[in-house]
């Protein structure tokens, strides 16, 4: 029976997380040639090309995306098994940033489980819009941030891809013959940019009825029928909101990617544990 080599999976995940073979070599204390050989062995053992490699850039193939999700789960389970029987408890501080919507949807379950498993790791969590979180990460005030992918901020590790959808109250009646009321985050939000761009491209009139700083604003605006908004599918509140997906009513918003960004430098064991836990949980959510 063929089995995947654990060490090859470690190398593969490191290449994806660091964004290049050379950076993975530094992180794993190996030569670039050794990392390239390990990647080749993994591709030969699976019979699939896992990465598209161009000058100074890599991207995952479809098969690579599938394997990455499994690799993260395997490595996370291996860490969990080790710590379950080890007498050495991991200690440290993890400074983590996450926007409101993602905090409500993606991290509540994982936080409870992580705190129980690693009681000596202290979590410092900052809840703020993505542009503010990127600033804090670059200033060295945060170790990890979970954000929507931005073309202006390369280097993140994609943990989830989702459909971006239009959302309104359950009983909201859309009338595209009049300006469309929108509930949007402040300037700098990629959801805001995408919504405005596609409406303008299709010549549809709109206005901002509610400019929000957090999920409370969206709850008020959408649930009371004051406005509609654009958000990733998993953020839609079941039973209170509905997707406005009638053919021809509103333009398609496309897909968004959710990324985990790390601060500069080699992360501590505490930071790496939390990152692995987040990645495994978010990538496998239904």
N, C-alpha and C positions, 0 to 999 in steps of 0.2 A: 504494500500500500504506500502510495506517495504521500509525503507530508511536507509542509512548508517549514523551512529552516528558520528557527526563532531569530537567530542573529541576522539573517538576511532581512527579516521584517523590521528589526530595529534600524538597520541601515536605510531601508526604504522610507520609513516614517521620518527619519532624521533628514533625509534629502528633501522631502516634501515640506517639512516644517521650517527648515532653514532657507529653502528656495534655491539651493545649488549644491553640486557635488563638493565643491571646494569648501563651503561653509560646513557641510555635514562632516567632512574630513576633520576639520578643526574641532567640532563639537564632540566627535567620537575618538579623537586623538589617533587618527589613522592617516595614511597618505591618500591623496586623491586617486592614485592608481588602484589602491586596495578597495576604496569605495566603489569605483567604476566596475571593478571585477565582481564585487558582491552584487551590484545591481544587475549585471549581465547574467550572473548565476541565477538570480531570482527570476528574471525574464525567461531564461532557458528552462527553468524547472516548471514554470507555469505555462510555457508555450505562448505567452502573450507579451506584446509591447506594453509596458506600464507607464512610460513617460515619453512625452514629445520633447526632444531636446533641440533647441536652437541656440544661437550665440547668446550667452549670458542670460538665458531664460529657459525654464522648464515648465511643463504643464502636464496634467494627468490625462491619460487616455480614458476611455469609458471603462476598460478593464482595470485600469489603475485606480479609478475612483471606487470601484467595488472592492478591490483588495485593500485599499486604505482603510475603509470602514471596518473590515474584519481585523486588520492588523492592529488597529487601535484597541479594539475589544480584547484581542488576545493579549496584548501587552498590559492593558489595564487589569485583566484577570490575573496575569502572572504576578503583578505587583501586589494585588489584593491577597493572593494566596501566600506570598512571602510574608507580608505584614501580619497576616492572620496567625502565623505560627512563630513569628520572630518576637524575641523579648525586647528588641530595640524599637522604641516608639519614635516616630519622626517628629521633630520639633521645628519651629520656624514661624515666619510671618509671611502671609500672602496678601498683597495689596491688589485688589481686583476691581475693575470698573465695568459697569454695564448700564445701558439705557433702561428707562422705565419699562417699556413694553417687553423687552427681552427678559428683564428681571422677573416680571410676573409670569411669563410663559415658560421660560427655559430653566431657571435655576432653583426654584423653590424646593423641588424634590431632591435635587443633587446636593444642595446645601445641608439639609438635614442628615442625609446619609454620610456625607463627608465629615461632618462634625462628630458623628458617632464613631466613625472609623479612626479618625485622627484627632483625638481630643487635645493633643498638645500643639496643634497647628492653629495659630491665631489668624482669623480672616478679617481684613479691613476692606470694606466694600464701599465704593463710591458710585452713586447713582446720578448720572448726568447725560446730556446729549452726546452723541458720538464725537462731534468736533472737539468738545471740551475734554473728552476722554483721550483722544489722540494727543492733545496738547499736554495733558498730565503724564502720559506715557513717555513722550519725548523729553519731558523735563525730569524724568526719573522718579516721579511721584507714585507711579503705578507699575506693577510687575506684569499684569495681564489685563487685556480688555476684550470684551465680546461685543462686536460691532457689525454693522452692515458694511459690506465691501465697498471701498471707495477707490476710484482710479487715482486719486491724489495720494493715497497711502498704501503703497505696495508692501509686500513682505508678510502678509497674514496667512494663516492656515485655514482653508475653507472647511468648516465643520457641518454646514448644512446649506442646501439650495431649496428655495421655495418660490411658489407663484406669488406675485404681487397682485392683489385684488382690490376692487372697489367695494366699500362697505357702507351700509346704511342701517338704520333701525329696522326691526322686523316688519313694521308697517309702513316704511318709507316709500313714497310714490315719486319716482324720478321723472322730471319733466325737462327734457333736453332743449326745449324751445325757449327757455329762460336761462339766465346765468345760473350756473351750478354753485351752490354754497359748499365751501370746503372747510374741513377742520384739518389743520396742518401744524407740524412742528415749526419752530423758528428757522430762520435762514441757516443754511449749512446742512440740513437734513436731506439725505438722498431720497427718501420717500417723497418729500416735498418737491424736490427737483424733478423727479420722474413724473409725478402727477401733473405738474404745471406744463412740462415739456410736451407730453402726449396730448393734452387738451389743446394747447396752442397749435400743435402740428395738425390737428383735425379741425381747427377753426371753431372750437367750442368756447363759448363765453363762460367765465367763472369769476368768483370773488371769494376772498377769505372771510368766512363767517366767524371762525374761532381759531386763534393762534395759540397753540398749546405748548406747555413746557413739560408735561408729563401725562401719564395715562388718565388722570382724573379729568383733565380737560376733554379728552376724547370720550370718556364715559358720558360726560354731560352733553357734549355736542351731538354725538351720534345717537345715544339712547333716547334723547328728547326730540329727535328729528330736526335739529337745527342745521345739521350739515352732514355731508358724506366725507369719506376719507379713503386714502390708499394705504394699505398695510399688507404685510406678509400673511399668508393664509392661516398660519397657526395662531396669530394674535386675535382672530375673530372670536368674539364672545358668543358661544353657543347659547341659543335660546333668547338672546337679546338683540343680536345683530344678524344681518344676512348679507351675502355677497350679491352685488348688483351685476349679475353676469348675463342678462338677457342679450341675445345676439343683436348687434347693431346699436345698442343703447349708449355704451361708453367704450372708448378705445382700449385695446389690450395694453396692459402695463408691463408684460414680460416677467422675467425671473429676477430674483435677488439672491445674493450669496451672503451668508453670515460667516464671519471670520473671527478667529482668535489671534490677537496680536500679542507678542511678547516684548518686554523691554530689552534693551541692549545688554549684552553680557550673558554668561552662562547662568541659567536659572538654578536656584537651590533645589534640593530634593523635595521640599515642601511645595514650591511653585510647580515643579514638574508633576507631582502627584495630583495637585488640584487641576492642572491643565488636562491631564489624561482623563481624569474623572469627568470633567466638563465635556471634552470631545466625545468620549464614549457615550455619555448620556444624550447629548443633543443630536448627534448624528444618527442615533437609533430610535429617536422619538417617532411615534406614528403620527 
